Structures are given as C-alpha cells and as structure tokens.
Amino acid sequence: MSNAIEIHDLCKTYPGFSLKSISFTVPQGLCCGFVGPNGAGKSTTLRMLAGLAFPDSGDIRLLGRPVGDSAGKGEIGILFDQPYYQEEWTPLDIERSLAPFYPGWDSARYRNYLSRFGLDARKKFRSFSRGMKQKLAMAVHLSRNTRLLLLDEPTGGLDPAARDELLDILREYMVPENRTILFSTHITSDLERLADRIVYISGGAISYSGDTDELVSRYCVVRGNVLPEGKKDSAIGLRQSSSGYECLMELARIGGLPPDAVTEPATIGDVVVYMERNKKNA
C-alpha cells in the first residue's frame, strides 16, 4: 500500500514553540485522526501540508508529490477552522467561481450536498452561521474529484445532529479505496467513529503513530481505593484523592493490583487525557 502522506524529519521553530523533527506516514485509503492538546503543533503541521507555511527543514510529500506541486493541487482538498469566501457570494456564486478551476467538479453532487446540509443556495455567505459556513466548505470539497482531504476541526461548531451527518458523509467519501483523510479534532468520539489510524502529537513531538485499535488496546483505566507504592511507576496520569485513585495503565503492567482495583477498557479520549495529565504531573 502506497502512502498518501509522507512527513520526514519536519522542523519548524516559532518564538516559544518548535516542531521537533516529526515524522509519520498515512497510507492511501485510510482515515487518520491527528490529535493532541492545544499548542501541540497540529495546526502548524497542517499549514505546512497545505503550503501555507514553510518548514525550516524536513520533507513533505502528498500523493507522491512535493507540497505545492501544481499537478496534484486539484486532487487535494483543504479545510481549516474557518472557511473564507466573499461575504456577498451565495453558494451558487461560489460554484460559478470555483468550478472552472476543477475539471472534476460535480454540480449535481454539489447541489445534493447543499440540500442534505439544509443550505439555501441563494443565501449570502455572510448570513450563514459558523456551522453553516463549515458545512458549505465541506460541500465544496466533497464536490471535487479529490483523493486527499486535509481537515482542521471539520466538525467544530456543528450541533450533534449536523456532526453525525457530516461523519456519515466523510465515511461515504472513503468508499473508493484510493481516498484518504487526515483530520485534526478535539472530539474524541469522532475519532472512534471515523479514524483507522491515529497520530498523537504533544509538545511538538510525535508520541504515537499507528492503528487506532492498537493504541487503545494497549491500555486500561484503573480505579481503586489505595494504589500500592510499587505500582505507582506503572500509573499514567495518576490522580489521588480521599475517595481513591484513578490512572491509565498498560495492560501488560496491571499484575499485582489489589483485589479492590477495577479496570476498564480505555478509549482514545482516556489515552489523551491521562497522557497529558502525566506530562503536567512530571
């Protein structure tokens, strides 16, 4: 299987922050969640993937081509936190302006998405809510003949019903085996429903890159009354109070817990929360 995204030793330094020679790949045909706390480097990385910022060093290839290669631009859709179109344009104006630049533009599909998202084709962009603008931008990208979507918080600002609908549409997009999505999000339930793969970044460095199931299957959440001193080195993100303790722990290290300890399967959200708590406690 070839890679849709390849990042090797990518570095970028800003005052007070730096990406620390990060590397990861996303195989073609997979949906990859890009996760981590605020300020971890997600948006910086996505901006470099989009060609909106330039690395200090390192290499990026999208669909086998360098970033910015004109031959591949039509195959890549990019959506950041806040889409921008002319404020006075309607969705019909947006189509008339963009369609000539994309040979694979599908007008019927675009109108279908406008209808599914409940967007008035003759309403001006400035009158749409933030969530409606997000849905309109998704309708644009999903109506092109793209093979790769780079999405920054695609469900941000959407109510639960609209978010559920958008996730269904992204799953539909992935049906042809040559399509790939990389999306950042803070909504871990979106990852559990959509992501085949996880890239976890923290403090400008990659902490994990691999299959979603492999990540969560490594850990469990442990709760109990008193954690023995000998097990504290195994506890990740330990929180203790008068009522007991809770932590994340690798399954391979749960032996020797007291009988009152309760273990539960970890979710992606659990892994992110406890890992970040562990760094703060360090």
Residue pairs with C-beta under 8 A, 6 or more apart in sequence:
1 27
1 28
1 29
2 27
2 28
2 64
3 25
3 26
3 27
3 28
3 61
4 26
4 27
4 28
4 29
4 30
4 62
4 63
4 147
4 148
4 180
5 24
5 25
5 26
5 32
5 49
5 60
5 61
5 62
5 148
5 180
5 182
6 25
6 59
6 60
6 61
7 22
7 23
7 24
7 25
7 45
7 49
7 58
7 59
7 60
8 23
8 58
8 59
8 60
9 21
9 22
9 23
9 57
9 58
9 59
10 19
10 21
10 22
10 23
10 45
10 48
10 55
10 57
10 58
10 59
10 60
11 18
11 19
11 20
11 21
11 22
11 55
11 56
11 57
11 58
12 18
12 19
12 44
12 48
12 53
12 55
12 56
13 19
13 56
14 44
17 39
17 41
17 44
17 204
18 204
19 41
19 44
19 45
19 55
19 204
19 205
20 203
20 204
20 205
21 58
22 41
22 45
22 58
22 201
22 204
22 205
22 206
23 206
24 199
24 206
24 209
25 209
26 32
26 180
26 182
26 197
26 199
27 180
27 197
28 177
28 178
28 180
29 174
29 177
29 178
29 179
29 180
30 180
30 181
30 196
30 197
31 170
31 174
31 180
31 181
31 183
31 194
31 195
31 196
31 197
32 180
32 181
32 182
32 183
32 195
32 196
32 197
32 198
32 199
33 183
33 184
33 185
33 190
33 191
33 194
33 195
33 197
33 198
33 199
33 212
33 268
34 42
34 45
34 46
34 182
34 183
34 184
34 185
34 199
34 201
35 42
35 184
35 185
35 186
35 188
35 191
35 198
35 199
35 200
35 201
35 268
35 272
36 42
36 200
36 201
36 202
36 207
36 272
37 202
37 272
37 276
40 201
40 202
40 203
40 204
41 201
41 203
41 204
42 152
42 184
42 201
43 80
43 81
43 152
43 184
44 53
45 201
46 80
46 150
46 152
46 182
46 184
47 53
48 54
48 55
48 60
48 67
49 60
49 62
49 67
49 150
49 182
50 67
50 78
50 80
50 150
51 67
51 68
59 66
60 66
60 67
61 67
62 72
62 76
62 148
63 72
63 75
63 76
63 147
63 148
64 72
65 71
65 72
74 101
74 102
74 103
74 104
74 144
74 145
74 146
75 145
75 146
75 147
75 148
76 146
76 147
76 148
76 149
76 150
77 141
77 142
77 144
77 146
77 148
77 149
77 150
78 141
78 149
78 150
78 151
79 134
79 137
79 138
79 141
79 149
79 150
79 151
79 152
79 154
80 152
81 152
81 153
81 156
82 130
82 133
83 133
83 134
83 136
83 137
85 94
85 125
85 136
86 93
86 125
87 124
87 125
87 126
88 124
88 125
88 126
89 97
89 124
89 125
90 121
90 122
90 123
90 124
90 125
91 114
91 119
91 120
91 121
91 122
91 123
91 125
91 136
91 139
92 121
92 122
94 125
94 136
94 140
95 105
95 107
95 110
98 105
98 140
99 105
99 107
102 144
102 145
103 145
104 144
104 145
104 146
105 143
105 144
105 145
106 143
106 144
106 145
107 143
109 142
109 143
110 139
110 140
110 143
111 121
113 138
113 139
113 142
113 143
113 169
114 121
114 136
114 139
116 165
116 169
117 132
117 135
117 136
117 138
117 139
117 162
117 165
119 128
119 132
119 135
119 136
119 139
125 133
125 136
128 136
129 157
130 157
131 157
131 158
131 159
131 162
134 154
134 155
134 156
134 157
134 158
135 158
135 162
135 166
138 154
138 166
138 169
141 149
142 169
142 173
146 179
147 178
147 179
147 180
148 179
148 180
148 181
148 182
149 170
149 173
149 179
149 180
149 181
149 182
149 183
150 182
150 183
151 181
151 182
151 183
151 184
152 183
152 184
153 183
153 184
153 185
153 186
154 166
154 170
154 183
154 185
155 163
155 166
155 167
155 185
155 187
155 190
156 185
158 166
163 187
163 190
167 190
167 193
167 194
170 181
170 194
171 194
173 179
173 181
174 181
181 194
182 199
183 190
183 194
183 195
185 191
188 267
188 268
188 269
188 272
189 269
191 198
191 212
191 268
192 212
192 267
192 268
195 212
195 268
196 211
196 212
197 209
197 210
197 211
197 212
198 208
198 209
198 210
198 211
198 212
198 215
198 268
199 206
199 208
199 209
200 206
200 207
200 208
200 209
200 215
200 271
200 272
200 275
201 207
202 275
202 276
202 279
203 279
207 275
208 215
212 268
215 268
215 271
216 265
216 266
216 267
216 268
216 271
217 251
218 250
218 251
219 236
219 248
219 249
219 250
219 251
219 266
219 270
219 271
220 248
220 249
220 251
220 254
220 263
220 264
220 265
220 266
221 246
221 247
221 248
221 249
221 263
221 264
221 265
221 266
221 270
221 274
222 235
222 245
222 246
222 247
222 248
222 249
222 254
222 257
222 261
222 262
222 263
223 244
223 245
223 246
223 261
223 262
223 264
224 244
224 245
224 257
224 258
224 260
224 261
224 262
225 244
225 245
225 258
225 260
226 244
226 245
226 258
227 235
227 238
227 240
227 245
227 247
228 256
228 257
228 258
230 256
231 256
231 257
232 238
234 249
234 250
234 253
234 254
235 245
235 247
235 248
235 249
236 247
236 248
236 249
236 250
236 274
236 275
236 278
237 247
237 248
237 273
237 274
237 275
237 276
237 277
237 278
237 281
238 245
238 246
238 247
238 278
238 281
239 245
239 246
239 247
239 277
247 274
248 266
248 270
248 271
248 274
248 275
248 278
249 263
254 261
254 263
257 263
